[in-house]
Amino acid sequence: MTVVPLTLLRSLLSFAFLCSYCAGLHAQTSTPITSQTTAPKPAKPIERKFSSDTLYALLTAEIAGSRQQYDVALNNYVQQAKITRDPQVAARATMIARYLGAAPTGTEMSLLWAEKAPKDKEAVANASLALMQAGRLQAAFEMSRRLHLLGGEPLFQNIAASAANTDGIKSLTKPQRERLLQSFKSLLPRYNRDEQLLVGIGLLLQQQSNFDEAMIFAEKALVTYPRSIPAAILEANLLHELKRDREAIAKMADLLTFYPDNISLRNQYAHILTRYDLALAQQQFAIITKQQPKNADAVLSLGIIAMERKDYKAATKAFEKLLDTETHSSTGHYYLGRLAEAQQNWQEAIFNYLQVDRGNDFLSATISLLDIFIKQGDFISAQQHMNRVRIRFPDQAESLFLLHSQALVKHNYGTEGEKVLNEALNGLTNNALPNNSKLLYARAMLYLQRNQKADAERDLRSILQFEPNNIVALNSLGYMLTDDNQRYSEAEQFLTKAHNLKPDDPVIIDSLGWLHYRQGKYVEAIRELRQAYTSYQEPAVAAHLGEALWVTGALEEARQIWLEGIKQAPDDTIIPSTMKRLKAE
């Protein structure tokens, strides 16, 4: 072995590209902390016994890091951390892994670091952070408890907050969440005045919808720490859950006089205000955007509220600001399109909607574009745009054909909507989808609207030819045939099969009940229609049940069900038309 003073490795162990222990450990918000990308402090000059091979590997890692070959640097550090079990090497491996976003490696190295330096607060804190970010919250809690015993700042509050939002990691089960809560509560006898612990327990109780008990812990924290921002935010959220928003607003406004620069507090205040005072909410978001000009979410909120208030100048300014951001430019164009559409500036709206890229706003922008083109009777532009979109996103061809057709039908252009579906099904484009069940079903429903029952039956039977267990097609065909007084036997075959495949589906049960009513099997019909109406109180089901009751003499109950159905859907015509046909008005 070669004795190598760590003073010689000083530069090796102080990469400029490494991230430091998360400054968020002392954060004042109740959101999970994140890592920073600032350089760690140089290692203390102590001696270790390293072999020449280890020394060479670490020096190679230093050179790789200086050349921005970070994957090579990480690989060497991890390898040598496992060989040497040295805490400082494991520490640097942890930091490099976090910088590169190599979460599993970072967790492994942080645990090795904490194992080999069990009294090092930074090591234990990093292990707790890594476990929390990996969604291993019970283990993170245990590590944070160790940190607390060492005199460090625990992550109790952040761990509790992470239990509500694990950033894509599988959510905790109810028993896991309860176990974590009991672990938190087990520390109360010793740390009953600890802010992090009290807020953490409150957060976990809030996640279980135990708002009253959660409020007890929020208030305990505020008694000991009257200006605690995490406790104040928790209290505000709980007051909102308890329908006491006015109290939350007053308390947060008061706290902001002491902490006017706290973004989390003001953001929470602004969001609660959106339910009561849009003008004041807009003011608060304007303040946030001044304090944090690059806070795209705050800018977006400001723009949406201004648009809602018809403050188009402020809204335009906010949305245009989003165009300069990397992550929100499409969103900016989408809302500028909506803003232009609200002011009937069609060309400006079209221009902005066309700039919206694939993402959360793409579908809405496409629908808005179609609406504008179709309202203007410009079917060619609508067709050309949808052709371009399908070429760009071939995996979405089915949904895009359906979207195009539905938009035309919505504006009473059924013939043009049918043409779109025919184009999709008959192989007239590069995106053709012959025998596609969803497209066939959409065309069948369009035929039914136009009373082309033979064509609708043909498409539904085509679906069943390729997908004999397609429940939607079985039910629709059976229900349609029920309306043909001579075809009850066929209808029963399809509906019985659908019911066997999905026995608890209220739509299918309603169809069966309606068939039995039409067959004169009133006892069966009423039993099935009641069952369907219990879980699916739609106008059509109410109309069916009411009619069966009316015909069998239960007139008052029939009227009651019809009136309930009309109250729930006053614009639907099926119940009034049923009552008129039966002369029950």
Buried (B, 14 or more C-beta within 10 A) or exposed (E): EEEBEBEEBEEBBBBEBBBBBBEBBEBBBBBBBEBBEEBBEEBEEEEBEBBEEBBEBBBBBBEBBEEEBBEBBBBBBBBBBBBBEBBBBBBBBBBBBBBBEBBEBBBBBBBBBBEBBEEBBBBBBBBBBBBBBBBBBBBBBBBBBBBBEBEBBBBBBBBBBBBBEBEEBEEBEEEEBEBBBEBBBEBBEEBEEBBBBBBBBBBBBBBBEBBEEBBBBBBBBBEEBEEBBBBBBBBBBBBBBBEBBEEBBEBBEEBBEEBEEBBBBBBBBBBBBBEEEBEBBBBBBBBBBEBBEEBBBBBBBBBBBBBEBEBBEBBBBBBBBBBEBEEBBBBBBBBBBBBBBEEEBBEBBBBBBBBBEEEEBBBBBBBBBBBBBBEEEBBEBBBEBBBEBBEEBEEBBBBBBBBBBBBBBEBEBBEBBBBBBEBBBEEEBEBBBEEBBBBBBBBBBBBBEEEBBEBBBBBBBBBBEEBEEBBBBBBBBBBBBBEEEEBBEBBBBBBBBBBEBBEEBBBBBBBBBBBBBBBEBBEBBBBBBBBBBEEBBBBBBBBBBBBBBBBBEBEEBBBEBBBBBBEEBEEBEBBBEBBEEBEBE
